[in-house]
Amino acid sequence: MGLGETLAQRVRQLREFRNMTLKDLARWSRFSLSRLEDIESGLEIWFSAPDRQMLSKALGVEPVLLEEVEAKVNRSHDEKSLEIACYDLAQFILRGDSNLKCPVCNGLLKCSIKDAFDLEGIPIRLPKAFCTCCPFVI
């Protein structure tokens, strides 16, 4: 039996091999249940190094087994134009636009607005987005 070719397949496969439920994995990895569901459904396709370390430890494998199937960031884009695109996207999200596209791969962005407070306690609205196809986030 070979390992899955996508991060979603591999995490599910390793979890099932260890005879763990999603709740078990959430407890051992300290990931939320909803985040693990996103990972296994293919919505989350890469990890930060600390997250990869925690999840691989909970699954009892070396981090490289997850890293080798994570999506890779395409660094060929001009950083200044990407910065401008992010600013524009943030404005579109705050305006309530939908069906926004990723400036890196043209995939669909999942967008939301988070209400928060700045350091002085003033309410602010923060635009959030992540690509469903590549590691792009704002």
Secondary structure by P-SEA (a helix, b strand, c coil): ccccccaaaaaaaaaaaacccaaaaaaaacccaaaaaaaaacccccccaaaaaaaaaaacccaaaaaaacccccccccaaaaaaaaaaaaaaaaaccccccccccccccccccccccccccbbbbbbbbbbccccccc
